[in-house]
Amino acid sequence: MKSVVVIGGGVIGLSAAYALHKRGAEVTVIESHAGSHGASVVNAGWICPSLSEPVPAPGLVKTSLTWMRHSDSPLYIKPTLNPDLLRWLFDFWRHCNDRCFTHAVEATSA
């Protein structure tokens, strides 16, 4: 019997550990935090090919501004006056429109 150590108890780590266990491995999962946290909580651990649209979609800014107020939301950006972050956020906002979204869909589906 093989012994395997999986580092990380999120959705990816636990899925890997479960699959290895079903194949006969002795699995130990090492996790640094108790309870839910990290990428799995905010859905960044999803493996879902049906969610393949480009991120900067029209209307995303309004939804994002709502999410950004809550640290446990799918998108939380800690408030800061960092010029680089502010510049990036402004540039992202400028691209959340129909024209850029259509261009990105066409570019990724070619």
ZASENU-337873 format. One line per 10 residues: number of its first residue (from 1); for each residue x, y, z of N, C-alpha, C, O. Coordinates in steps of 0.05 Angstrom, whole numbers. Example, Ala and Ser with C-alpha at 12.3 -4.5 7.8 and 13.67 -1.06 7.14 Angstrom:
1) 264,-114,156,246,-90,156,264,-66,156,285,-66,169; 257,-45,142,273,-21,143,258,1,157,268,23,161 $
***
This chain:
1) 17,-24,0,0,0,0,18,25,0,36,27,16; 12,44,-18,27,68,-19,16,89,0,-8,90,5; 33,105,11,25,127,29,29,153,14,50,157,1; 9,170,15,10,195,1,2,218,21,-16,214,37; 16,240,18,10,264,34,-1,285,15,12,291,-5; -25,295,21,-38,316,5,-37,341,22,-47,342,44; -25,362,10,-23,387,25,-46,405,15,-47,413,-8; -64,412,34,-86,429,28,-112,414,29,-116,394,14; -130,423,46,-156,410,50,-179,424,37,-202,422,46; -174,438,15,-195,451,0,-208,432,-19,-203,408,-18 $
11) -224,442,-37,-239,425,-56,-220,408,-73,-226,385,-79; -198,419,-82,-179,405,-99,-164,384,-83,-162,361,-91; -153,392,-60,-138,373,-43,-155,350,-34,-146,327,-35; -180,355,-24,-197,334,-15,-206,316,-37,-210,292,-33; -211,327,-61,-218,311,-84,-196,292,-92,-200,268,-97; -172,302,-92,-148,286,-98,-145,264,-77,-139,241,-83; -147,272,-51,-144,252,-30,-165,230,-32,-159,207,-28; -190,237,-38,-212,218,-40,-206,198,-63,-209,174,-60; -198,209,-86,-192,192,-109,-168,173,-103,-169,150,-111; -148,183,-90,-125,166,-83,-133,144,-63,-125,121,-66 $
21) -149,152,-44,-159,132,-24,-175,110,-38,-172,87,-31; -192,118,-57,-209,98,-71,-191,79,-88,-199,57,-94; -167,88,-95,-148,71,-110,-130,55,-92,-112,42,-101; -135,57,-66,-120,40,-47,-97,53,-32,-84,40,-17; -93,78,-36,-71,92,-23,-79,99,6,-102,104,12; -59,100,23,-63,110,50,-57,140,49,-34,148,44; -78,156,54,-75,185,49,-76,201,75,-92,196,93; -58,220,77,-58,239,99,-61,267,87,-46,274,69; -81,282,97,-85,309,87,-74,328,108,-81,327,132; -57,347,99,-46,367,117,-59,394,110,-58,402,87 $
31) -71,407,130,-84,432,125,-76,451,147,-75,444,171; -70,476,140,-61,496,160,-83,510,175,-77,522,196; -107,508,166,-129,522,180,-152,502,186,-155,482,173; -167,508,207,-191,493,213,-215,505,199,-216,530,197; -233,490,190,-257,500,178,-253,510,150,-232,508,139; -274,522,139,-273,531,112,-258,558,110,-261,575,127; -242,560,89,-227,584,84,-215,583,56,-219,563,42; -200,603,48,-184,602,24,-200,601,-2,-224,609,-3; -187,590,-22,-198,590,-49,-224,574,-51,-242,582,-66; -227,552,-37,-251,536,-38,-276,552,-29,-297,548,-40 $
41) -272,569,-10,-295,584,0,-305,605,-20,-329,610,-22; -286,617,-35,-294,638,-54,-296,627,-82,-295,642,-101; -298,601,-85,-303,587,-110,-279,587,-130,-282,579,-152; -256,596,-121,-233,596,-139,-223,567,-144,-208,563,-162; -232,549,-128,-224,521,-132,-242,506,-151,-237,482,-155; -261,519,-163,-279,505,-182,-264,496,-206,-246,510,-217; -270,472,-215,-261,463,-241,-287,459,-257,-301,439,-254; -293,478,-274,-319,479,-287,-316,491,-315,-317,515,-317; -313,474,-335,-309,486,-362,-333,501,-372,-330,517,-391; -356,498,-360,-380,513,-370,-378,543,-362,-393,559,-373 $
51) -361,550,-344,-357,578,-336,-332,588,-350,-312,594,-337; -334,591,-376,-310,599,-391,-312,626,-404,-295,633,-421; -331,642,-397,-333,669,-408,-311,687,-396,-302,682,-374; -303,706,-412,-283,725,-401,-295,740,-377,-319,745,-376; -278,746,-358,-286,758,-333,-298,786,-337,-320,791,-325; -286,804,-351,-296,832,-352,-322,834,-369,-321,844,-391; -344,825,-358,-369,826,-372,-384,851,-365,-380,863,-344; -402,860,-383,-419,883,-377,-435,878,-351,-445,856,-347; -436,898,-334,-451,895,-309,-435,884,-286,-444,884,-263; -411,874,-291,-395,862,-270,-386,882,-249,-384,875,-225 $
61) -381,907,-257,-372,927,-237,-393,931,-215,-385,932,-192; -418,933,-223,-439,938,-202,-440,914,-183,-441,918,-158; -439,890,-193,-439,866,-176,-414,865,-159,-415,860,-135; -391,871,-171,-366,871,-156,-365,891,-134,-355,885,-112; -376,915,-138,-376,935,-117,-392,925,-93,-385,931,-70; -413,910,-98,-429,899,-76,-413,878,-61,-412,878,-37; -399,860,-77,-383,839,-64,-360,850,-49,-353,840,-27; -347,871,-59,-323,881,-47,-327,892,-19,-307,896,-5; -351,896,-11,-356,906,16,-355,884,37,-356,890,61; -355,859,29,-356,836,48,-332,818,44,-327,808,22 $
71) -316,815,65,-292,799,63,-296,770,58,-278,756,50; -321,760,60,-326,731,55,-340,727,28,-351,706,23; -339,747,11,-353,746,-15,-335,733,-36,-311,729,-31; -345,726,-60,-329,715,-81,-307,734,-91,-287,725,-102; -311,759,-87,-290,779,-95,-288,799,-72,-305,816,-68; -266,798,-59,-261,818,-38,-233,830,-43,-213,815,-45; -232,856,-45,-207,870,-47,-205,889,-24,-221,907,-21; -185,884,-7,-182,901,17,-178,930,8,-161,936,-8; -195,948,20,-193,976,12,-164,987,17,-153,984,39; -154,1000,-3,-127,1011,-1,-124,1034,-21,-138,1035,-41 $
81) -105,1051,-16,-100,1073,-35,-75,1067,-52,-61,1085,-61; -68,1041,-55,-45,1033,-71,-49,1043,-100,-68,1034,-113; -32,1060,-110,-35,1071,-137,-36,1049,-159,-52,1051,-178; -20,1028,-157,-20,1007,-177,-47,992,-177,-57,986,-199; -58,986,-154,-83,973,-152,-105,991,-163,-123,982,-178; -105,1016,-156,-126,1035,-166,-125,1038,-196,-145,1039,-209; -100,1039,-207,-97,1040,-236,-108,1015,-249,-122,1017,-270; -102,991,-238,-111,966,-249,-142,965,-247,-155,956,-266; -154,972,-224,-183,972,-221,-196,990,-242,-217,983,-253; -185,1014,-246,-196,1033,-265,-195,1021,-294,-214,1023,-309 $
91) -172,1009,-300,-168,997,-327,-188,973,-331,-199,970,-352; -191,957,-310,-210,935,-311,-239,945,-315,-254,935,-332; -246,966,-301,-272,979,-303,-277,988,-332,-299,985,-343; -256,1000,-344,-259,1010,-372,-265,988,-392,-276,992,-413; -256,963,-385,-260,941,-403,-285,924,-398,-290,905,-412; -300,932,-379,-326,917,-373,-348,929,-389,-366,943,-379; -347,923,-415,-367,934,-433,-373,913,-455,-358,894,-458; -394,918,-471,-401,899,-491,-380,894,-512,-374,872,-520; -367,916,-521,-347,914,-542,-323,896,-534,-315,878,-548; -312,902,-510,-289,886,-500,-297,857,-494,-282,839,-499 $
101) -321,854,-483,-330,827,-476,-333,810,-502,-324,787,-503; -346,822,-522,-349,807,-548,-322,801,-560,-318,779,-570; -304,820,-560,-277,815,-570,-264,792,-555,-251,775,-568; -266,791,-529,-253,770,-513,-266,743,-519,-252,723,-520; -293,742,-522,-306,717,-528,-296,706,-555,-290,683,-558; -295,724,-575,-286,716,-601,-256,707,-601,-249,688,-614; -240,720,-585,-211,713,-584,-207,686,-570,-190,671,-578; -223,680,-550,-219,654,-536,-234,631,-549,-229,608,-542; -252,636,-568,-266,614,-581,-255,609,-610,-265,592,-624; -234,623,-617,-223,619,-644,-206,594,-645,-195,588,-666 $
***
